[in-house]
Amino acid sequence: MTGPLDATDRRIIRATQAGLPLVAQPYHDVARQLDLDADDVMLRMRRMQAAGIIRRIAAVPNHYAIGYTANGMSVWDVDDGEIARLGPLVGALDCVSHCYRRPRHLPLWPYNLFAMVHGRDRDEVAAGVARIAACLGPHARAHDVLFSRRILKKTGLRLAGG
């Protein structure tokens, strides 16, 4: 996708910016709402995602509502030469909801790999962090766990006027 969004793209974004409908065929539902073809809605959303206008399309659960009240962002100091190989291994662990690389801010912040672990209590999070440590092995020079105190509002792309 090159150039600015057209009017149809903007209508699709406005119709989905609070989330996709929780139905069996959400794109078809959006298409019906906007009097568009479902294939066109899906194609446009794929294009916007490929262009980086939409970063991702995914479920965003409220972990507290489903009983995961201990939520820890584990932060790791991993050799930069190994992070591209090790990051996907950590991200594939079933105890990790998301994993990503971030820049270090030396000398105060040596961590460059972040992996979110959710648990019913801190012991469950600690077990997940131990699994990450085992996965990283000697490549993890240091780590810490930052526990959530409250849930933050999660929102996606928003357009003014809609």
Buried (B, 14 or more C-beta within 10 A) or exposed (E): BEEEBEEEBBBBBBBBBEEBBEEEEBBBBBBEBBEBEBEBBBEBBEBBBEEEBBEEBEEEEEBEEEEBBBBBBBBBBBBEEBBEEBBEEBBEBEBBBEBEEEEEEEEEEBBBBBBBBBBEEBEBBBEBBEBBBEBBEEBBEEBEBEEBEEEEEEEBEEEEEE
